[in-house]
Amino acid sequence: MPPRTIIRKEEWERRLREVQVTKDDLNRLIMDYLVIEGYKSAAEEFSDEANVPPPVDFESIESRMVIREALQRGDIEEAISRMNDLNPEILDTNPALYFHLQQQKLIEHIRHGRITEALKFAQDELAPRGEESPEFLAELERTMALLAFDSSSSAPPAISELLSPAQRMKTAGEVNAAILESLSQGKEVKLVQLLKLLCWSEGMLADRADFPKIDLQEGLVATSRKEATDDSIMRE
């Protein structure tokens, strides 16, 4: 096995400084973040100040945020109505998303103790879809299992988590991604994608060399192994 290459901190930082990242590239990353995360006012101000055209209409950002807020407070009917106003094809062409919205509506019935409404809604709206898909059926059964427990604290975590705020956030995230896709906009912040690529690249390089890892809080840190002499440094 060939000896591992050791890259010293000074050499690594020099190489990083040689990478050219333009201000326009950074501005587009910032705009992408503001648009996808729904910061309409900040996106408008940044667009004017940095002269960066938005990838979508600013009004669509506000529409997405209104829908997300409705889902986060459990108002599923409001969210569905606004989605159809924005683009009815989103739900027409995405049966999984529509099922998850209906599942969330069932969860809200159960959360508020509307048991009769929950049973009728499950039978009329969700059971037929469960017959068409094993995945939908499993989700329906998991949701209906909430009725078997007096409180969420007595239910297994896989069941009780349906009543957590995280479940609403999960549904809102799916909806947000679907709307962005309908606008031909990326579903994930590009900065997050770059960080994932960074982690993957570091993992690949770590199999072959010792080098300064990037700490997102502290910046560059030294290699974990003792730094080698100059002739051990990776050559250009």
Disulfide bonds with the S-S distance in Angstrom:
none
